[in-house]
Amino acid sequence: MANILQFTRNRCTSVERIDEETMRASCRLRDTLTEAFVEIMVRLPDLEIIDVKGEVLQTYQEACTNTSLDALRKIIGIRIGAGMLKMIKGLIGGGTDCKQLVFMVEECCHGVILSFTKEVLITSPRPKELQEAKDFYAKMLKENIRLYNRCAAFAPGSSLVEGVEPPGQA
């Protein structure tokens, strides 16, 4: 790897509802050495991945050239939900050593999951007491453990995750 004196990274994941039956999730990555984009299309209500595309515009890794993008197509047909990370790593990871692409697909899937959490948060009570608010969000996290470490509020060290076992460690 090059001798780097300065490094910057921006990663953005977005989700939009295309119509009543379709969502699009995209993840863009741009850092000093890499620029890449991944997009998945998801059919509702079963959260089946119906299309995926990606592009690597700049990279220092031979494994992340556009030839590795063919591996992305292998996830078409899987459903976002329990066991998806293992399937994604198995299907894409076997076709490319580009861990960034695998991570970006995972980010898209997590974005879809989190988009459904938005409605819960909008309609959540606005407790006056801090402890009541912590209890509400801790309960929400325990009921949907996939939220763990997906945002700052549910990151390790946050008071909202006290007493919650991280996934895979329970």
Stockholm file with secondary structure:
# STOCKHOLM 1.0

chainA/1-170         MANILQFTRNRCTSVERIDEETMRASCRLRDTLTEAFVEIMVRLPDLEIIDVKGEVLQTYQEACTNTSLDALRKIIGIRIGAGMLKMIKGLIGGGTDCKQLVFMVEECCHGVILSFTKEVLITSPRPKELQEAKDFYAKMLKENIRLYNRCAAFAPGSSLVEGVEPPGQA
#=GR chainA/1-170 SS CCCCSCCCEEEEEEEEEEETTEEEEEEEEEESSCEEEEEEEEETTTTEEEEEEEEEEECSCGGGSGGGGGGGGGGTTCBSSTTHHHHHHHHHHTTCCCHHHHHHHHHHHHHHHHHHHHHHHHTSCCCSSHHHHHHHHHHHHHHCGGGTTSSGGGSTTCGGGTTCCCTTCC
#=GC SS_cons         CCCCSCCCEEEEEEEEEEETTEEEEEEEEEESSCEEEEEEEEETTTTEEEEEEEEEEECSCGGGSGGGGGGGGGGTTCBSSTTHHHHHHHHHHTTCCCHHHHHHHHHHHHHHHHHHHHHHHHTSCCCSSHHHHHHHHHHHHHHCGGGTTSSGGGSTTCGGGTTCCCTTCC
//
